[in-house]
Amino acid sequence: MKKNVIRREINHSDYRDFLFNNRKIHHQMKTIRSERHQISSFQLNKVSLCPFDDKRYILNDGITSYAYGHKKIIN
């Protein structure tokens, strides 16, 4: 996500909503890209907040997490 979308459109209630209600939140952003030396503008709809984190091990409380391989993770 672009920084201006994060600063202007995402607020504290969005964080609480995705954390406690397990809801994905999408936001639109505009960008300029070059494809084959042709400049175009695009409007993208991207996931801005998602409760599923595939790079961390989330404990049963749903908030605390450890990196995979951490010594406190019981196999």
Buried (B, 14 or more C-beta within 10 A) or exposed (E): BBEEBEEEBBEEEBEEBBEEEEEEBEBEBEEEEEEEEEEEEEEEEEEBBEBEEEEEBEEEEEEEBEEEEEEEEEE
